[in-house]
Structures are given as C-alpha cells and as structure tokens.
C-alpha cells in the first residue's frame, strides 16, 4: 500500500514525530513485512508511507491497532488534504 500525505505548513515536525512513533510500533506487528516513511525532497509537507503486508487480513488488523488509532487522531488536524492510498499486489515471476 502506498499512502500519500500532504501536511499543513508548520505542522511537519509534529507530523514527523507522530508518524515515526506509528512506524516503529507498526514494524512490530506480525502481519507487517515492511513499513517505510519518506519525506519528499522537493516539496515541503509532502510525505509517503509504503506499507507491505504479509496477508490480506493484515491491513485491517493494522487499522485496529492502538498505535494506528492514536496516530490517525493525532495527525488528522495536520493534513492539508485527506490522505490518499493505493493498493498494490506484488508481481512475481513464475517459471
């Protein structure tokens, strides 16, 4: 899953702190293979989360976790616009 976030000017430090707390806790979930957080170099307030799950059920479990719910509530007022996400399926070559 790719999540694109645009944060209001001046809210970047608070967003980064809250998001890193969520990232670190998320990486401890059994259903998460990777959980990465990026800041765009050329555009202030632009961020990207790249979430890789082990199972189809893991995203729903993540969204019920205490750390995700805390993050969602904390960062909602920091958003310049609603976050957008797109789901991807890993492409595997077959022999």
Wavefront OBJ file of the C-alpha trace (Angstrom):
o trace
v 0.000 0.000 0.000
v 1.209 3.488 -0.865
v -0.140 6.358 1.247
v 0.412 9.944 0.109
v 0.135 12.704 2.712
v 0.279 16.484 2.400
v 0.759 18.257 5.733
v -0.168 21.859 6.530
v 2.761 24.317 6.623
v 4.399 24.424 10.037
v 2.958 21.066 11.096
v 5.817 18.998 9.681
v 7.770 18.428 12.932
v 4.681 17.268 14.849
v 3.586 15.068 11.943
v 7.029 13.503 11.637
v 7.186 12.731 15.365
v 3.710 11.171 15.477
v 4.318 9.219 12.285
v 7.676 7.828 13.411
v 6.023 6.559 16.599
v 3.405 4.810 14.451
v 6.040 3.452 12.069
v 8.131 1.949 14.857
v 5.122 0.298 16.509
v 3.765 -0.900 13.151
v 7.036 -2.643 12.342
v 6.451 -4.843 15.399
v 3.137 -6.190 14.048
v 3.270 -9.802 12.877
v 1.323 -9.002 9.707
v 3.648 -6.262 8.502
v 6.664 -7.138 6.369
v 7.809 -3.523 5.811
v 6.605 -0.106 6.898
v 8.609 2.807 5.484
v 8.224 6.573 5.836
v 9.574 9.097 3.313
v 9.712 12.882 3.085
v 9.743 14.368 -0.384
v 12.902 16.349 -1.068
v 11.430 19.000 -3.363
v 8.028 19.720 -1.783
v 7.554 20.872 1.807
v 4.965 18.905 3.731
v 4.798 16.022 1.238
v 5.216 12.525 2.682
v 4.857 8.938 1.594
v 4.187 5.773 3.591
v 4.963 2.427 1.957
v 3.296 -0.449 3.769
v 3.910 -4.091 2.871
v 1.665 -6.673 4.486
v 2.166 -10.421 4.836
v -1.523 -11.365 4.466
v -4.731 -9.944 3.020
v -6.108 -9.575 6.556
v -3.132 -7.665 7.963
v -4.152 -4.157 6.744
v -7.467 -4.388 8.605
v -5.714 -5.621 11.743
v -3.252 -2.724 11.496
v -6.113 -0.215 11.281
v -7.497 -1.600 14.545
v -4.197 -1.309 16.440
v -3.922 1.186 19.282
v -0.876 2.912 17.752
v -2.612 3.406 14.382
v -5.773 4.801 16.000
v -3.646 7.162 18.116
v -1.718 8.283 15.004
v -4.863 8.779 12.913
v -6.434 11.000 15.561
v -3.235 12.960 16.196
v -2.433 13.729 12.555
v -5.955 14.388 11.233
v -5.827 18.138 12.000
v -2.346 18.355 10.444
v -3.490 17.228 6.997
v -3.682 19.850 4.252
v -5.975 17.431 2.407
v -7.219 13.919 3.097
v -4.504 11.309 2.728
v -4.763 9.146 -0.371
v -3.851 5.497 -0.664
v -3.479 2.967 -3.424
v -3.195 -0.774 -3.019
v -0.723 -2.828 -4.999
v -0.163 -6.543 -5.354
v 3.365 -7.869 -5.604
v 4.257 -9.067 -9.084
v 6.025 -12.397 -9.024
v 7.615 -14.101 -11.974
v 6.631 -17.694 -12.470
v 8.790 -20.313 -14.064
l 1 2 3 4 5 6 7 8 9 10 11 12 13 14 15 16 17 18 19 20 21 22 23 24 25 26 27 28 29 30 31 32 33 34 35 36 37 38 39 40 41 42 43 44 45 46 47 48 49 50 51 52 53 54 55 56 57 58 59 60 61 62 63 64 65 66 67 68 69 70 71 72 73 74 75 76 77 78 79 80 81 82 83 84 85 86 87 88 89 90 91 92 93 94 95
